[in-house]
């Protein structure tokens, strides 16, 4: 997120007003018709207050609607399948929220067109989410659940890509049963079959 000049702390009440205005406008008129000027007017703040915090509309909407997508904690239930289901549940819940559904297509268009915004999203969401999945896989490797040649990056992409495709492209998010089925299908190809746990951990580390 774009920071205020040094020495000027953020005002939580102002941030809440801007967030509420952003979500309200997204639900009422959609991403394309929304503007930073309209957000400022709805929130009852000066336009400069918006521009000091966010470079573009895409940054504002992403920070307001999608910042919860990145994992706040990495699940550790002692079982790979349960941990992956927990991560997927959090992701699909956020992507299927009404404000996210109203914003996602416009945000994706700006994501494709703006390199600076792409880098911002990669740093704030994609990288932490991938790191969380890798951490879950490393734990599973140490327990001997994952095969020595398990392709960690590809597994991350397969799971994340499926969740995103269903929620965003098809508009039909995975339900609980489908989430469990997805995890079991993917894991069937990487389950350890008598290989040493430490070998799996070593290969997963090398794939980063």
C-alpha positions as CSV (number, residue, x, y, z in Angstrom):
1,X,0.0,0.0,0.0
2,X,1.2,3.5,-0.8
3,X,2.3,5.1,2.5
4,X,1.7,8.6,3.8
5,X,4.6,11.0,4.1
6,X,6.8,10.3,7.1
7,X,5.5,11.8,10.3
8,X,1.8,11.6,9.3
9,X,0.2,8.5,10.9
10,X,-2.8,6.8,9.2
11,X,-6.2,7.7,10.6
12,X,-8.2,4.4,11.1
13,X,-11.5,6.2,11.0
14,X,-10.7,7.8,7.7
15,X,-9.5,4.4,6.3
16,X,-12.8,2.8,7.4
17,X,-14.9,5.5,5.7
18,X,-12.9,5.1,2.5
19,X,-13.3,1.3,2.6
20,X,-17.0,1.5,3.2
21,X,-17.4,4.0,0.3
22,X,-15.4,1.7,-1.9
23,X,-17.4,-1.4,-1.2
24,X,-20.7,0.5,-1.4
25,X,-19.9,1.9,-4.9
26,X,-18.6,-1.4,-6.1
27,X,-21.9,-3.0,-5.2
28,X,-24.0,-0.2,-6.6
29,X,-22.3,0.9,-9.9
30,X,-19.5,-1.6,-10.4
31,X,-15.7,-1.3,-10.9
32,X,-15.7,0.3,-14.3
33,X,-18.0,3.2,-13.3
34,X,-16.4,3.8,-9.9
35,X,-13.6,6.4,-9.6
36,X,-11.4,7.8,-6.9
37,X,-13.3,11.0,-7.0
38,X,-16.6,9.2,-6.4
39,X,-15.1,7.4,-3.5
40,X,-13.8,10.6,-1.9
41,X,-17.3,12.2,-2.3
42,X,-19.0,9.2,-0.8
43,X,-16.6,9.0,2.1
44,X,-16.7,12.7,2.7
45,X,-13.0,13.2,2.4
46,X,-10.8,15.4,0.2
47,X,-9.5,13.7,-3.0
48,X,-6.0,14.3,-1.8
49,X,-6.7,11.9,1.1
50,X,-7.4,9.2,-1.4
51,X,-4.4,9.9,-3.7
52,X,-2.0,10.1,-0.8
53,X,-2.9,6.5,0.1
54,X,-3.5,4.8,-3.3
55,X,-1.9,5.3,-6.7
56,X,-4.8,4.1,-8.7
57,X,-8.4,2.8,-8.4
58,X,-7.0,-0.7,-8.8
59,X,-4.7,-0.3,-5.8
60,X,-7.6,1.1,-3.7
61,X,-10.0,-1.7,-4.6
62,X,-7.3,-4.4,-4.2
63,X,-6.3,-3.1,-0.8
64,X,-9.9,-2.8,0.3
65,X,-11.4,-6.0,-1.0
66,X,-8.7,-8.5,-1.6
67,X,-6.0,-8.0,1.1
68,X,-7.6,-10.7,3.2
69,X,-6.8,-13.2,0.4
70,X,-3.2,-13.8,1.6
71,X,-3.0,-16.3,4.4
72,X,-3.0,-14.8,7.8
73,X,-1.7,-18.0,9.3
74,X,-0.4,-21.3,7.9
75,X,-2.6,-24.2,9.1
76,X,-0.8,-27.0,10.9
77,X,-3.2,-29.9,11.6
78,X,-0.6,-32.6,11.3
79,X,-2.1,-33.8,8.1
80,X,-1.5,-32.6,4.6
81,X,-5.0,-33.0,3.3
82,X,-6.6,-31.2,6.2
83,X,-4.1,-28.3,5.9
84,X,-4.7,-27.9,2.2
85,X,-8.4,-27.9,2.6
86,X,-8.1,-25.2,5.2
87,X,-6.1,-23.0,2.9
88,X,-8.4,-23.5,-0.1
89,X,-11.5,-22.8,2.1
90,X,-10.1,-19.4,3.1
91,X,-9.2,-18.6,-0.5
92,X,-12.6,-19.6,-2.0
93,X,-14.5,-17.8,0.7
94,X,-12.7,-14.5,-0.1
95,X,-13.1,-14.9,-3.8
96,X,-16.8,-15.6,-3.6
97,X,-17.6,-12.6,-1.4
98,X,-20.0,-10.1,-3.1
99,X,-17.6,-7.2,-3.2
100,X,-14.9,-9.5,-4.7
101,X,-17.2,-10.7,-7.3
102,X,-18.1,-7.1,-8.3
103,X,-14.5,-6.1,-8.5
104,X,-12.5,-9.0,-9.8
105,X,-13.0,-8.6,-13.6
106,X,-12.0,-4.9,-13.5
107,X,-9.0,-5.6,-11.2
108,X,-7.8,-8.3,-13.5
109,X,-8.0,-6.0,-16.5
110,X,-5.8,-3.5,-14.7
111,X,-3.6,-6.3,-13.5
112,X,-2.9,-7.2,-17.2
113,X,-2.3,-3.6,-18.2
114,X,-0.3,-2.2,-15.3
115,X,3.1,-3.7,-14.5
116,X,3.5,-1.8,-11.3
117,X,0.1,-3.1,-10.1
118,X,1.1,-6.6,-11.1
119,X,4.2,-6.4,-9.0
120,X,2.2,-5.1,-6.1
121,X,-0.3,-8.0,-6.2
122,X,2.5,-10.5,-6.7
123,X,4.2,-9.2,-3.6
124,X,1.1,-8.8,-1.4
125,X,-0.9,-11.9,-2.4
126,X,0.7,-14.3,-4.8
127,X,4.0,-14.7,-3.1
128,X,2.7,-15.1,0.5
129,X,0.0,-17.5,-0.7
130,X,2.5,-19.7,-2.5
131,X,4.9,-19.5,0.5
132,X,2.1,-20.8,2.8
133,X,1.4,-23.7,0.5
134,X,5.0,-24.6,0.3
135,X,5.3,-24.5,4.0
136,X,2.4,-26.9,4.3
137,X,4.1,-29.2,1.8
138,X,7.5,-29.0,3.6
139,X,5.8,-30.2,6.8
140,X,4.2,-33.0,4.9
141,X,7.5,-34.0,3.4
142,X,9.1,-34.2,6.8
143,X,6.2,-36.4,7.9
144,X,6.8,-38.7,4.9
145,X,3.4,-37.8,3.3
146,X,4.8,-36.3,0.1
147,X,6.9,-38.2,-2.5
148,X,10.6,-37.2,-3.0
149,X,9.9,-35.9,-6.5
150,X,6.8,-33.9,-5.6
151,X,6.9,-30.7,-7.8
152,X,6.0,-28.1,-5.2
153,X,5.6,-25.1,-7.5
154,X,3.4,-27.1,-9.9
155,X,1.3,-28.3,-7.0
156,X,0.8,-24.8,-5.8
157,X,-0.3,-23.7,-9.3
158,X,-2.6,-26.6,-9.8
159,X,-4.5,-26.0,-6.6
160,X,-4.6,-22.2,-6.8
161,X,-5.4,-22.2,-10.5
162,X,-8.3,-24.5,-10.0
163,X,-9.8,-22.5,-7.2
164,X,-9.4,-19.2,-9.2
165,X,-10.8,-20.7,-12.4
166,X,-13.9,-21.9,-10.7
167,X,-14.5,-18.8,-8.7
168,X,-13.6,-16.2,-11.3
169,X,-13.9,-17.7,-14.8
170,X,-16.8,-20.0,-14.3
171,X,-18.4,-18.0,-11.4
172,X,-19.2,-21.2,-9.5
173,X,-16.9,-21.5,-6.5
174,X,-15.9,-24.9,-5.3
175,X,-18.1,-26.2,-2.5
176,X,-16.8,-28.2,0.5
177,X,-17.2,-31.6,-1.2
178,X,-15.5,-30.4,-4.4
179,X,-12.7,-28.9,-2.3
180,X,-12.0,-32.2,-0.7
181,X,-12.2,-34.0,-4.0
182,X,-9.7,-31.5,-5.6
183,X,-7.2,-32.0,-2.8
184,X,-7.4,-35.8,-2.9
185,X,-7.1,-35.9,-6.7
186,X,-4.0,-33.6,-6.7
187,X,-2.4,-35.4,-3.7
188,X,-2.8,-38.8,-5.3
189,X,0.0,-37.9,-7.6
190,X,2.4,-36.7,-5.0
191,X,1.8,-39.0,-2.0
192,X,4.8,-40.7,-0.6
193,X,4.9,-44.4,-1.4
194,X,7.6,-45.7,1.0
195,X,10.1,-43.0,0.2
196,X,12.1,-41.5,3.1
197,X,10.6,-38.3,4.5
198,X,13.9,-36.3,4.4
199,X,14.3,-37.0,0.7
200,X,10.9,-35.4,0.1
201,X,11.9,-32.3,2.1
202,X,15.1,-31.9,0.2
203,X,13.5,-32.0,-3.2
204,X,10.7,-29.6,-2.2
205,X,13.4,-27.2,-1.0
206,X,15.2,-27.4,-4.3
207,X,12.1,-26.6,-6.3
208,X,11.7,-23.1,-4.8
